[in-house]
Every structure is written in structure tokens, then in C-alpha cells.
């Protein structure tokens, strides 16, 4: 996978999670309670919302993992630097 496709996967995941949040917000009244026309509509909406949420999370974190594995050697030095600074801070604090 090239970088553009991985970025698009992460963008798709963020968009799906945004749609999940927007759908939930649109159903919520001013008191924070969700309203549905029927129980069947609530079940269908709940299933779709969970599908959007799970798919969005999987797509986003998959792209993060792909980028992390592809460019791991670039970030190892940064992680070691911050880890060393944290250990020194904890030791002298």
C-alpha cells in the first residue's frame, strides 16, 4: 500500500466515526435524550451506528498501524529520546 492509500484509509475511518457522532447528535434533543419514532427504528439506527463506529475505528487505527510499521525506523529515535527523558525525569524528581 502506498502512502496515499493509507492516508485515505485513515481519512475514511475518521469520516465514518464523524458520521456516527453526527447521527447521534441529530437524534438528541436539548436535554440530551435520543428520540426515535419506533422501537424498530431505534434498533436499526443502533445497529448502523455501531457498524459505522467499529468500521471507522478499525480503518483509522489500521492506517496508523500501517504508517507506524512502514516508518518505524524513523520514529524509534524519537521514542527512545522521550523514553530516556521520562526515565531521567522520574529518577531525579
Buried (B, 14 or more C-beta within 10 A) or exposed (E): EEEEEBBBBBEBBBBBBEBBBEBBEEBEEEEEEEEEEEEEEBEEBEEEBEEBBEBBBEBBEBBBEBBEEEEEEEEEEEEEEEEEEEEEEEEEE
